Amino acid sequence: MFWRMAGLSTASPVETILDKDNFTLEELLDEDDIIQECKALNGRLINFLRERAQVEQLIQYIVVEAPDENDKKRTFKFPFIACEIFTCEVDIILKTLVEDEELMHLLFSFLEPKHSHSTLLAGYFSKVAICLLLRKTVPLMNYIKAHQEIIARLVDLIGITSIMEVLIRLIGADEHIYTNYTESMKWIEDTNVLEMIVDKFSSSDSPEVHANTAETLCAITRAAPPGLTAKITSPNFIGRLFRHALESSRPKSVLVNSLSICISLLDPKRLTLGTYYTFNRQLTHGSTVTVNPETVEGMLGSLGDLLKLLDVSSEESVLLTTYGKLQPPLGKHRLKIVEFISVLLTVGSEAAEKELIRLGAVRRILDLFFEYPYNNFLHHHVENIILSCLESKNVPLIEHLLRECNLIGKILEAEKNFTLAADSNKPTVPAEGRSSPRIGNIGHLTRISNKLVQLGNNNSEIQAYLQGNNEWNDWQVNVLSKRNALENVYEWSCGHFAMAFTATDDADETHGSLERDDEDVYFDDESAEVVISSLRLGDDQESGSLFTNSNWFAFEDDRVSNERAAGSLDSPSPNTEETGATNGGADDDQVIVSENDDLDDTATSAAAVLEKNLEDTDVGNLPKDSEETESSATEEPPAQVELRESPDSSNPPAGADEPVGMPNGELQDQGGNSDSVAPDPEPSPSSSDTTNANITVTGEPSQSIDENPSSNPSEPSQSGNGNSSPDPTPTEVVQTATETEGTPGVTKDDKDVVKEEGSPEVSREDKDVVKETAGN
């Protein structure tokens, strides 16, 4: 253990106890590290526990109830630790136990009727017994052979699941044990252990006993010595089993569990692989199970009595449900009978098929399918029965299903009357005062119909019958084919990254884009990355919604249209382009925006400020050729909003009022009037108290540490006088020369304030007015 490693030495509590002159077993069992020490093969501890007195005391803790229930350690902890010591599989301790007959008597005395058999101690006994069976197989089997009453006691306690597990391994159902110790276990085949087990169906009324009895016999059918397998598949054993099952005075659990044994005899792998195996069998439905013909014949003798139990007319029990009531409910025993017949048909026995036709079993089961339209367990088994009949090589069975059972007619009738009929004489009745619900077996009927069509292509009997029914042909063309097309999940446009946003700013176009083809509706991988990266931009709480600004997604069409609109505006100088939208007044707030090649957060913030100014502007009064106009429609001091394309860095503007480049993403406040520009002594804390930020996007390379620059140049735009402006480069926010001297830039917190008090989005009508003004 780790405390024995160099440098990590720590005194073990167990070693501390062992160092004492006088210590007891209880002191060791009370120490939590004792199990670790046993697994680590602590020599001093193992030598102490191997002593006969200590082994005997350990067994006492396991098989004897605590005299005082209030002693929690004696009741719970000590039995647990004692069991764990044995299951550590220390050979010298197990050897002390199996070589001492008195200790073995003490261990198996737990099975005596006079003992109380608590579930807790039964579990501990089971673990120790199985450990001995795995590690000390030969000595243990020799002891049990000499004391065969142990087998009878195990069978008597079969209702306790832990004891049942010991019995299953003991009689050879554990393939590993039997393969390695065939000679030591062969004597069990000569005992009457199977008869003792099956007779528990008649000697006990406990459902737990019946269930464990069935589980034990099913385990024997899957893996057992040849001698026991021959006994359990013999007609005599099958007849004995059915006598118990069909006894009228016995509980229904006897019938259900007896049929489980028969199903396991017909299909041993069914219970081991469960649902997965059943699903595969549902798809293949081939006769893949080889069964002893004598076993099938032994079951056919009681088939008629089983089918009588499918009659529900004599029962008067009623079960209320959400859709109505069942009078009577189908019951587990009837469902198990249908399952048994389903498995019987998969065997492919011609004698079984003839007997089922003679007794009318398929017809009665098909009636149950429609009488209980909401029992999906029943529908599943009936579907398997129908498919087994259709795939059978026995032509009379197929004709019996199609003609005498009228399978096609019942399917068409259910399709016409697809709601639950309000007939009090039927087992399933809808609730009063409510509309009748749809029947719940349409899905199974669809699969059966598709299987009929599929098999009809290869079977002349089925194809001739289907083609001769005009009603079926019409229903297949008009209903079944359309239903299959609708339910074909491989044609559904699901599972893709649905397009939540479109490339336009218009809500109408957003709605229209949802009706485009798949290649337009769904994002490609590159666009999906845009969405994900945009989701990560919402550090501030106020800008968390993706629906507030559709410019977050950079689409080429929008960039081109915006650039062309900016390029068509008049410019006061050969090097710049601008459009004026004036609020008027003494304080002029200039927003000068040039071509933007990469729509990022800076451009989004600039667009938000621009949209606020456009909302407050009387755009309809803008003159065509004026650079600045005043409006008296507002109460606040008017401000000037200009959209300019910044000049090339190689040709700086001559005037002092021209903007000077600032790092990308920074905003600068500017006060003053239309005639002069003067710096403010200090920045304004919010946009409500000061004028809006002056933002200019120029062609200078971006120096922002917050945004990634774009390497894609945008289109050159033409100025109003026909001169071409220099090729713009990625965006950059510029402030005026006077601002450079003393006015600090707006920080990120200031931008958050602007976003919080920002105006709503610019509508499409406002944009059209701006574009029209720019064109004039």
LINUR-V989256 format. One record per backbone hydrogen bond with DSSP energy under -1.0 kcal/mol. CO is the residue of the C=O (numbers start at 1). NH is the residue of the N-H. Records with the same first field share a line. If there is no record, write none. Layout:
# LINUR-V989256
CO: NH  NH
This chain:
# LINUR-V989256
1: 4
2: 5
3: 10
5: 8
12: 16
13: 17
14: 18
15: 19
17: 20
24: 28
25: 29
26: 30
28: 31
31: 34
33: 37
34: 38
35: 39
36: 40
37: 42
38: 41
42: 46
43: 47
44: 48
45: 49
46: 50
51: 55
52: 56
53: 57
54: 58
55: 59
56: 60
57: 61
59: 63
60: 64
68: 71
70: 72
71: 75
72: 76  77
73: 78
76: 80
77: 81
78: 82
79: 83
80: 84
81: 85
82: 86
83: 87
86: 89
90: 94
91: 95
92: 96
93: 97
94: 98
95: 99
97: 100
100: 104
101: 105
102: 106
103: 107
104: 108
107: 110
108: 111
109: 112
112: 115
118: 122
119: 123
120: 124
121: 125
122: 126
123: 127
124: 128
125: 129
126: 130
127: 131
128: 132
129: 133
130: 134
131: 135
132: 136
136: 140
137: 141
138: 142
139: 143
140: 144
141: 145
142: 146
147: 150
148: 151
149: 153
150: 154
151: 155
152: 156
153: 157
155: 158
157: 160
160: 164
161: 165
162: 166
163: 167
164: 168
165: 169
166: 170
167: 171
168: 173
174: 178
175: 179
176: 180
177: 181
181: 185
185: 188
186: 189
187: 190
188: 191
192: 196
193: 197
194: 198
195: 199
197: 200
198: 201
199: 202  203
206: 210
207: 211
208: 212
209: 213
210: 214
211: 215
212: 216
213: 217
214: 218
215: 219
216: 220
217: 221
218: 222
219: 223
225: 229
226: 230
227: 231
228: 232
229: 233
231: 234
234: 238
235: 239
236: 240
237: 241
238: 242
239: 243
240: 244
241: 245
242: 246
247: 250
251: 254
252: 256
253: 257
254: 258
255: 259
256: 260
257: 261
258: 262
259: 263
260: 264
261: 265
262: 266
263: 267
267: 270
269: 273
270: 274
274: 278
275: 279
276: 280
277: 281
278: 282
279: 283
280: 284
281: 285
286: 288
292: 295  296
293: 297
294: 298
295: 299
296: 300
297: 301
299: 302
300: 303
302: 306
303: 307
304: 308
306: 309
307: 310
308: 311
319: 326
323: 431
324: 321
325: 429
326: 319
331: 335
332: 336
333: 337
334: 338
335: 339
336: 340
337: 341
338: 342
339: 343
340: 344
341: 345
349: 353
350: 354
351: 355
352: 356
353: 357
354: 358
355: 359
356: 361
360: 364
361: 365
362: 366
363: 367
364: 368
365: 369
366: 370
367: 371
368: 372
372: 375
374: 376
375: 379
376: 380
377: 381
378: 382
379: 383
380: 384
381: 385
382: 386
383: 387
384: 388
385: 389
386: 390
387: 391
394: 398
395: 399
396: 400
397: 401
398: 402
399: 403
400: 405
401: 407
406: 410
407: 411
408: 412
409: 413
410: 414
411: 415
412: 416
413: 417
416: 418
418: 439
421: 423
423: 426
427: 327
429: 325
437: 420
441: 445
442: 446
443: 447
444: 448
445: 449
446: 450
447: 451
448: 452
449: 453
450: 454
451: 455
452: 456
455: 458  459
459: 463
460: 464
461: 465
462: 466
463: 467
464: 468
466: 469
469: 473
470: 474
471: 475
472: 476
473: 477
474: 478
475: 479  480
476: 481
479: 483
480: 484
481: 485
482: 486
483: 487
487: 489
488: 491
492: 494
496: 498
497: 523
506: 510
507: 511
508: 512
509: 513
512: 515
513: 516
517: 520  521
518: 522
524: 528
525: 529
526: 530
527: 531
528: 532
529: 533
530: 534
531: 535
532: 536
534: 537
537: 539
549: 552
550: 553
555: 559
556: 560
557: 561
558: 562
559: 563
560: 564
561: 565
562: 566
563: 567
564: 568
566: 569
570: 578
577: 645
579: 643
581: 641
592: 697
598: 600
600: 604
601: 605
602: 606
603: 607
604: 608
605: 609
606: 610
607: 611
608: 612
609: 613
610: 614
611: 615
612: 616
617: 619
618: 621
619: 622
639: 583
641: 581
648: 651
660: 735
663: 666
667: 746
668: 694
676: 673
695: 592
697: 646
717: 725
719: 722
723: 719
732: 698
733: 662
735: 660
736: 740
737: 741
738: 742
739: 743
747: 751
748: 752
749: 753
750: 754
751: 755
752: 756
753: 757
763: 767
764: 768
765: 769
766: 770
767: 771
768: 772
769: 773
770: 774
771: 775
772: 776
